[in-house]
Amino acid sequence: MRTTLLLLLSLCPLAAQTDPAVLTRLLGQYKPAPAAFSFAAIGDQQYGAEGIAKWPALAASINASASQLQFVVHAGDIKSGSTVCDDAMFANRLAAFNALELPMILTPGDNEWTDCHRANNGSYDSIERLAYLRGIFFNTEESLGKRRIPMFRQSEDPRYRLYRENAIWTHGNIVFASLHIVGSNNNLGRNAANDAEYAARNLANLDWIHTAFSLARDGGFAGVVLIMQANPSFPRIADGPPLVPEAGFVDSIYALEAETIAFGKPVLLIHGDSHVFRIDKPLPARKSGRVLENFTRLEVPGSTDVHWVRIHVNPTKPLTLFSYEHEDVEANFVKHPLP
């Protein structure tokens, strides 16, 4: 299995490079300013009747801490995989996100477009739903939420006009970037039209990964935070055999490995998808076989676990920039019967 994984990864060189004009604009717009701050992370929420019923308590908990947080990032999946993908659902979620007291940055998940072809989702055309999603949630140069912050969108690059959902922003001495990498094998392998969609978006994502790290390196930033929806099945899991990622994620894993090694400073990847809250170091280097110590993965709680994570950034600790608190929303605890 390990031999298969190494072969897959060896066949995936970086395919895109940052436009120098885009990087020049980013370097002119964003400067590191070391400061301690905190932000919130959520994902895989408003799943079915239970998740929808529990959302108000989750939102209230985040809003209660709004004065202590700079923004909240949402790692995608704004509904369950069996909820209808109609316009009313999108309008409901948009209203919920804009009711948050602080800026909210969303990256799409597979449930809100790739899976919409399913009969229980309404038998929609996935690519049409993606276009609608972009038009609803990413139609300005700002975040969502009552208080908004400006976003630098990948659509500023003429090569990637479609990809408004991919954004870069900074706070303190950290570069943040959202990436449109989703579950369901990143939309690869269903039919020719969706394979073409995957191929174009995959190239955009590889470019955006490289762009974020180029800004961090050339701009002198201390850390990088990436947000995406998919759990790409990183090769290393605790107390288990190596995993072989699905083909739709191999390029992304290769890019993350290469950029993390070149950067040499803390990198945090926030994702959802598999609904298991965890903080670990899942990415080994291919040549050494040893784990990349400066790469950390945070998978947010989700689905029936309707809680959130507070991430602290401490610039006085350059090797351990990030620390974490799982914020329990007591009203959302499951009512367990006695054994």
Phi, psi and omega in degrees: 000318180297320178299318178298317180298314182296323178295315179301313183291326181293341182269008189237076176288160174299132187255352185224152178231148181294136173294123181304326180293322177295315180296320178299318177297316180297316181294329177284332185271327188240126178234140178291139178220084188309127179200146174282138177199172180225154174215167183249153177225135176221173175176164177053050183244169184059044178275111175061191184298319182295312181295321178295319180294331183270349182301316182304320179292322177297313179298320179296322179295316178294315181298327179295337179256010187303325181289344180258359186238147177274325181190173175234135175254140181243118186275022172090175191065086182265006176201171178283168180286358179238012178271139182297138184269041185278168182300326181296322178298314180298319179297321179298315182290321178299317179297320179296318182290321180286347176277349177293144186284346183236166180302141179232126181247121183253141164242142186291154172245171181291330184296334183266002172204309186297327184269002186288350176287343182296148180300320182285355174260354180110004178055045178278164168280120186300318184290325174296319179294325177296316178298319179295316178303314179298320182290334182272312190263343188229038187263008175228176177264024182231167173290178167272183178098164179294317175259127189241154175234153181286147178242143168262111187265148181297338178296350173294337176275121183303336180287341190229047184300330183291333200266060180292338181288336177279119186228154172234141170208169178226157169211138184059234179247033183240135171266128177250142176214135173262142184232136181269076179237117193238163175296192185057045179057032176059030179068027178255134169105008181264312176199174187297319182295318180285330174296322177293320176300313178304312186300317180290316180291324178300316178298318178298317180296319179298318177298319184290324174301311181297321180296315180299315180289327176296317176299316182296316181291306185289333181271355178076029178281158187266344183197163179231135173239125178245142180233126176212169183273316192288142160273108189277012183059066178304149186300333186250128169231149183298133173056035179211169180287159176302144178262150174255110181296152172296156186302329182292350183246351188298315179302317182295318179296317177301313181297317179297319178298308184298315182290323179296318179295314181295324181288312175075007179237174185300134176234130178241125173253125177252126177214174176235229169092303187259002167063033178238111178293124179201152173229117184206184179236089193262003191247109175273153172280138185294321186285318182272335186075004181260152183293145174280107185292335183271008177247121180239140176250129171246115171260124185283153172294151182195182183062246180279352176266092189261078181221185181216171182237134175260126179249127178259142175243123182239102184291349178279354179239081188297335179271335180233061183301323192252137169226164196221145172227123172283116184265105179286134173258101190302323181298340182262006176297143176288138177272100185271136173286153175296145179291000000 
